[in-house]
């Protein structure tokens, strides 16, 4: 699809809302789950699928490359917002390879949901 007009703005608005509220909820759930890699992988996968579904719902169940890109950017911002905030506050980049791999997994799932 070539998404335009109202549906595009609804998807962008949903993405902004997901970044703001979803980051807090994502990190809250991740903190409750603990340090288990298996449960973290499940939370990341559910985040990717959930973000794609919410963006698609906001755009009246449309799909396509523009929504795929929006879902990937939103997924990265939601899952990596803690690291981005730490970078801004402390001016130190403290990345974890496992969380980057799980973010890539979540982004792939979000991209596939909107294909």
Residue, then its C-alpha position, 0 to 999 in steps of 0.5 A: x500500500x501507499x499509505x497517505x492522509x488520515x491513516x498515515x497520521x493515525x499510524x504516526x500518532x499511534x507510534x508516538x504514543x507507543x514510544x512514550x507509554x510503551x517504553x515505560x510499560x515495556x521496561x516495567x514488564x521486563x523488570x518484573x520478568x527478571x534476568x532470564x534470557x528466555x523470558x526476556x526473549x518472549x517479552x521482546x517478541x511480544x513487544x514486536x508483534x504488539x507494536x505492529x498490530x497496534x500500528x496496523x489497527x491505528x491505520x485501519x488494518x493497512x499494511x505496507x512498507x511505510x508501516x513496516x519502517x514505522x513499526x521497526x523504528x517504534x520497536x527500536x525506540x521502545x526496546x532501547x529507550x533505557x539505553x538511549x536515556x542513559x546515553x543522554x544522561x551519562x554520556x556513556x554508551x552502555x550497550x548489551x549484545x543480548x538486548x540488541x539481538x532481541x531488539x533485532x528479533x522484535x523488529x523482524x517480527x514487527x516487519x513480518x506482521x506488516x508484510 
